[in-house]
Amino acid sequence: MYDSIIIGKGPAGISTAIYISRSNLKCLVIGNDITALKSAKKIENYYGFEEPISGEELFKKGIEQAKKQGIEVKNEEVLDIEYGNDSYIVKTVNNTYKAKTIVLATGKSRKNANIIGEEEFIGKGISYCAICDGFFFKNKNIAVIGNGDYALHEARILHNVSDNVTIFTNGKPLKKTSNIEIKNVIEGRIDRIRGEKRVENILLEDKRSIPVDGIFIAQGTASSIDFAKKLGIIIKNNNIIVNENMETNVPGVYAAGDCTGGLLQISKAVYEGAKCGLSIAKKLKNI
Ligand SMILES: Cc1cc2nc3c(=O)[nH]c(=O)nc-3n(C[C@H](O)[C@H](O)[C@H](O)COP(=O)(O)OP(=O)(O)OC[C@H]3O[C@@H](n4cnc5c(N)ncnc54)[C@H](O)[C@@H]3O)c2cc1C
């Protein structure tokens, strides 16, 4: 059991881990390589670099710094976080880990499939969280839009409420590394989502109309907002709400960096990581 599992290995996650591990606590950082930093070609406003540094290089340097300090950093995609038996359980594509506390340092949430009709039917058949809303679609026709492990994971959860679950990859190939098997997969590109008052069908570009009662958007990887919704964390304007100690409203769950909103800059992510790490150390050591 880890004292803390930090999800995200960008500036916020690595900074949190450094402060936790230097407080003599055991932490694990889990992250994949999709980060805002990587798209920053030239960083000129962060302390300590007389020549511009690329985001990609800074990202790598952060991970190397953590590893050099003995911090365990795993390159995995997190699919789910659950609470059970006094600990948090973090599920990745192939593994399960346990910790006393969790830090969400997953960066800014993307949350849109950009499909015509999506905005219109949010809350009227369109959802972003299988575990939260799956029950409303018991024995109904359910669509999951996405083409990776996260979509498969959501589809598997939805299979608990209905046998009619179909993954729509929207023109992309199904990319999976997990062993989750889903029978119904439609790979055609989606033209639009249609309905009168609620979602009724998905129209494909090849003019096929597939009847559906509910649609779950699960594109890419699970985001901070997906995790937050599942854990019952308060979100406002797509940002996780934290107090001055970086604690969310759910005991033992913290957040830092872009996912808490405000200034979307490295300096703020590093600062919040430091604050978060120290706050966890104080809590676990009863200081
Ligand atoms: C084009 C561009 C240019 C920028 N230029 C600058 C600049 O010049 N100066 C500046 O200060 N800031 C700049 N920024 C902003 C800066 O990159 C971010 O503020 C900073 O990276 C936020 O750090 P973070 O740790 O909160 O999130 P991120 O750096 O986004 O890291 C998030 C981490 O979470 C991981 N993650 C997310 N979901 C999962 C999951 N389900 N499973 C596993 N891992 C997951 C990701 O893999 C990643 O490791 C720029 C951003 C962009 C997009």
The ligand as a MOL file (V3000), in Angstrom:
LIG
                    3D

  0  0  0     0  0            999 V3000
M  V30 BEGIN CTAB
M  V30 COUNTS 53 58 0 0 0
M  V30 BEGIN ATOM
M  V30 1 C 0.8770 24.8450 -26.5800 0
M  V30 2 C 1.1370 25.1210 -25.1190 0
M  V30 3 C 2.1530 25.9780 -24.7550 0
M  V30 4 C 2.4130 26.2470 -23.3990 0
M  V30 5 N 3.4330 27.0920 -23.0770 0
M  V30 6 C 3.7000 27.3480 -21.7800 0
M  V30 7 C 4.7690 28.2330 -21.4160 0
M  V30 8 O 5.4930 28.7640 -22.2700 0
M  V30 9 N 4.9730 28.4570 -20.0950 0
M  V30 10 C 4.2030 27.8940 -19.1070 0
M  V30 11 O 4.4520 28.1260 -17.9230 0
M  V30 12 N 3.1770 27.0380 -19.4350 0
M  V30 13 C 2.9070 26.7760 -20.7360 0
M  V30 14 N 1.8690 25.9240 -21.0620 0
M  V30 15 C 1.0350 25.3540 -19.9850 0
M  V30 16 C 1.7130 24.1870 -19.2490 0
M  V30 17 O 2.0870 23.2010 -20.2020 0
M  V30 18 C 0.7590 23.5990 -18.2320 0
M  V30 19 O 0.2950 24.6390 -17.3810 0
M  V30 20 C 1.4220 22.5300 -17.3760 0
M  V30 21 O 1.9300 21.4910 -18.1870 0
M  V30 22 C 0.4030 21.9430 -16.3880 0
M  V30 23 O 0.9720 20.9120 -15.6780 0
M  V30 24 P 0.0750 19.7090 -15.0700 0
M  V30 25 O 1.0270 18.8190 -14.3710 0
M  V30 26 O -1.0490 20.2850 -14.3060 0
M  V30 27 O -0.5800 19.0030 -16.3270 0
M  V30 28 P 0.0970 18.2650 -17.6150 0
M  V30 29 O 1.4480 18.8290 -17.8940 0
M  V30 30 O -0.9130 18.3320 -18.6640 0
M  V30 31 O 0.2730 16.7890 -17.1010 0
M  V30 32 C -0.8230 15.9550 -16.9010 0
M  V30 33 C -0.3580 14.5360 -16.6880 0
M  V30 34 O -1.4730 13.6960 -16.4000 0
M  V30 35 C -1.3570 12.4940 -17.1450 0
M  V30 36 N -2.6820 11.8740 -17.3100 0
M  V30 37 C -3.8650 12.4690 -17.5970 0
M  V30 38 N -4.8570 11.5540 -17.6320 0
M  V30 39 C -4.2750 10.3660 -17.3570 0
M  V30 40 C -4.7640 9.0240 -17.2500 0
M  V30 41 N -6.0550 8.7150 -17.4140 0
M  V30 42 N -3.8740 8.0350 -16.9740 0
M  V30 43 C -2.5670 8.3200 -16.7950 0
M  V30 44 N -2.0420 9.5630 -16.8850 0
M  V30 45 C -2.8960 10.5570 -17.1640 0
M  V30 46 C -0.6880 12.9320 -18.4320 0
M  V30 47 O -0.1200 11.8800 -19.0630 0
M  V30 48 C 0.3630 13.9080 -17.8600 0
M  V30 49 O 1.4590 13.1650 -17.4150 0
M  V30 50 C 1.6210 25.6330 -22.3850 0
M  V30 51 C 0.5930 24.7510 -22.7600 0
M  V30 52 C 0.3400 24.5030 -24.1020 0
M  V30 53 C -0.7820 23.5460 -24.4680 0
M  V30 END ATOM
M  V30 BEGIN BOND
M  V30 1 1 1 2
M  V30 2 1 2 3
M  V30 3 2 2 52
M  V30 4 2 3 4
M  V30 5 1 4 5
M  V30 6 1 4 50
M  V30 7 2 5 6
M  V30 8 1 6 7
M  V30 9 1 6 13
M  V30 10 2 7 8
M  V30 11 1 7 9
M  V30 12 1 9 10
M  V30 13 2 10 11
M  V30 14 1 10 12
M  V30 15 2 12 13
M  V30 16 1 13 14
M  V30 17 1 14 15
M  V30 18 1 14 50
M  V30 19 1 15 16
M  V30 20 1 16 17
M  V30 21 1 16 18
M  V30 22 1 18 19
M  V30 23 1 18 20
M  V30 24 1 20 21
M  V30 25 1 20 22
M  V30 26 1 22 23
M  V30 27 1 23 24
M  V30 28 2 24 25
M  V30 29 1 24 26
M  V30 30 1 24 27
M  V30 31 1 27 28
M  V30 32 2 28 29
M  V30 33 1 28 30
M  V30 34 1 28 31
M  V30 35 1 31 32
M  V30 36 1 32 33
M  V30 37 1 33 34
M  V30 38 1 33 48
M  V30 39 1 34 35
M  V30 40 1 35 36
M  V30 41 1 35 46
M  V30 42 1 36 37
M  V30 43 1 36 45
M  V30 44 2 37 38
M  V30 45 1 38 39
M  V30 46 1 39 40
M  V30 47 2 39 45
M  V30 48 1 40 41
M  V30 49 2 40 42
M  V30 50 1 42 43
M  V30 51 2 43 44
M  V30 52 1 44 45
M  V30 53 1 46 47
M  V30 54 1 46 48
M  V30 55 1 48 49
M  V30 56 2 50 51
M  V30 57 1 51 52
M  V30 58 1 52 53
M  V30 END BOND
M  V30 END CTAB
M  END
